[in-house]
């Protein structure tokens, strides 16, 4: 559920960008997603959608800057593993 219409619009423009990448058969990565959002932003004339593109781009940058930590238990000992973002690795899977 969305807190407000602005968040829904951010999710909408993000989804549109992901779908465009999938349809173009480009590798889906944070870099490609940001590039697509920036391209769409440069062509957008609606102020609300422009704000949504900026928020989506900012959200991706914020997400990328935070490591994802998972805890796994092996033989009763807990290990902290830093997970690398698979999408940002060279050779990202094309869909």
C-alpha positions as a printed NumPy array, in Angstrom:
array([[  0.   ,   0.   ,   0.   ],
       [  1.227,   3.487,  -0.803],
       [  1.466,   6.282,   1.754],
       [  0.513,   8.848,  -0.825],
       [  0.108,   9.531,  -4.51 ],
       [  3.709,  10.74 ,  -4.839],
       [  5.095,   7.4  ,  -3.661],
       [  2.77 ,   5.603,  -6.044],
       [  4.021,   7.769,  -8.907],
       [  7.652,   7.052,  -7.953],
       [  6.894,   3.324,  -8.057],
       [  5.102,   3.775, -11.378],
       [  8.   ,   5.549, -13.103],
       [ 10.43 ,   3.014, -11.638],
       [  8.299,   0.17 , -12.991],
       [  8.065,   1.812, -16.402],
       [ 11.849,   2.139, -16.534],
       [ 12.357,  -1.508, -15.55 ],
       [  9.856,  -2.647, -18.167],
       [ 11.591,  -0.544, -20.823],
       [ 14.917,  -2.175, -19.937],
       [ 13.404,  -5.648, -20.091],
       [ 11.781,  -4.919, -23.446],
       [ 15.048,  -3.564, -24.835],
       [ 16.862,  -6.725, -23.724],
       [ 19.531,  -4.609, -22.028],
       [ 21.166,  -5.909, -18.895],
       [ 19.114,  -4.925, -15.878],
       [ 21.424,  -3.168, -13.453],
       [ 21.308,  -0.155, -11.197],
       [ 23.437,   1.784, -13.689],
       [ 21.112,   0.964, -16.589],
       [ 18.047,   1.739, -14.48 ],
       [ 19.444,   5.12 , -13.442],
       [ 20.372,   5.892, -17.049],
       [ 16.843,   5.032, -18.208],
       [ 15.271,   7.144, -15.466],
       [ 17.556,  10.071, -16.332],
       [ 16.671,   9.729, -20.016],
       [ 12.972,   9.714, -19.187],
       [ 13.419,  12.684, -16.846],
       [ 15.075,  14.707, -19.591],
       [ 12.06 ,  14.111, -21.857],
       [  9.387,  14.688, -19.195],
       [  7.437,  17.954, -19.066],
       [  5.039,  17.185, -16.193],
       [  6.433,  18.609, -12.92 ],
       [  4.976,  15.803, -10.775],
       [  6.52 ,  13.096, -12.938],
       [  9.825,  15.   , -13.01 ],
       [  9.801,  14.976,  -9.206],
       [  8.985,  11.257,  -9.237],
       [ 11.93 ,  10.526, -11.56 ],
       [ 14.251,  12.515,  -9.294],
       [ 12.964,  10.682,  -6.22 ],
       [ 13.402,   7.305,  -7.935],
       [ 16.97 ,   8.137,  -8.963],
       [ 17.758,   9.385,  -5.463],
       [ 16.244,   6.262,  -3.944],
       [ 18.435,   4.019,  -6.072],
       [ 21.564,   5.949,  -5.114],
       [ 20.593,   5.722,  -1.44 ],
       [ 19.889,   1.992,  -1.709],
       [ 23.192,   1.332,  -3.466],
       [ 25.147,   3.123,  -0.764],
       [ 23.841,   0.849,   1.989],
       [ 25.285,  -2.664,   2.325],
       [ 22.873,  -5.518,   2.76 ],
       [ 23.802,  -7.725,   5.678],
       [ 22.387, -11.191,   6.168],
       [ 22.899, -13.447,   9.113],
       [ 23.437, -17.141,   8.501],
       [ 23.824, -19.802,  11.133],
       [ 26.275, -22.599,  10.501],
       [ 26.982, -25.24 ,  13.129],
       [ 25.526, -22.992,  15.815],
       [ 27.8  , -20.056,  14.971],
       [ 26.362, -16.932,  13.456],
       [ 28.218, -15.263,  10.59 ],
       [ 27.628, -11.813,   9.152],
       [ 27.913, -11.831,   5.386],
       [ 28.107,  -8.711,   3.292],
       [ 26.053,  -9.399,   0.19 ],
       [ 27.145,  -7.683,  -2.999],
       [ 24.463,  -6.454,  -5.289],
       [ 24.348,  -9.056,  -8.026],
       [ 22.695,  -6.703, -10.483],
       [ 25.607,  -4.276, -10.418],
       [ 28.18 ,  -6.949, -11.236],
       [ 29.691,  -7.198, -14.717],
       [ 27.812,  -9.654, -16.867],
       [ 24.441,  -8.988, -15.274],
       [ 21.796, -11.334, -16.58 ],
       [ 19.774, -10.174, -19.54 ],
       [ 16.069, -10.851, -19.315]])
